[in-house]
Amino acid sequence: MTKKIINTDELIAVIIKGIDNVKGEDIQLLDLREIENTVCDYFIICSGNSNTQVNAISSSVQKTVSKEIKDKPWHIEGQINSEWVLMDYVNVVVHVFQKHIREFYDIESLWGDANITQIKTK
């Protein structure tokens, strides 16, 4: 079986749709392609209001990506306490935070050289 080549722009759009389906908030896309020695091309960062919502967002992203483009994360971390769930889709890494955890780690400023796009949803 050959692995289907996933279009990164399509993957990003489907991930954002999965986040938006369960009202994930403050979605940002960080383009890391111009930065040396990064582990991926993009970060997608969003917030949830509780561990229940963080869990719902990560589940929605996985289901939406699986259904629409038949892909699944290479690796997932953080689902046990659902304060910060990381989903690694190789070129795109999704970070789903509870708000206070996101503020504490502030990874947007750690990657200050990235081109950051605020994603507007309906």
Sequence and secondary structure as in RCSB ss.txt:
>XXXX:A:sequence
MTKKIINTDELIAVIIKGIDNVKGEDIQLLDLREIENTVCDYFIICSGNSNTQVNAISSSVQKTVSKEIKDKPWH
IEGQINSEWVLMDYVNVVVHVFQKHIREFYDIESLWGDANITQIKTK
>XXXX:A:secstr
       HHHHHHHHHHHHHHTT EEEEEEE TTSTT SSSEEEEEEESSHHHHHHHHHHHHHHHHHHH    SE
EE TTT SEEEEE SSEEEEEEEHHHHHHH HHHHTTTSEEEE    
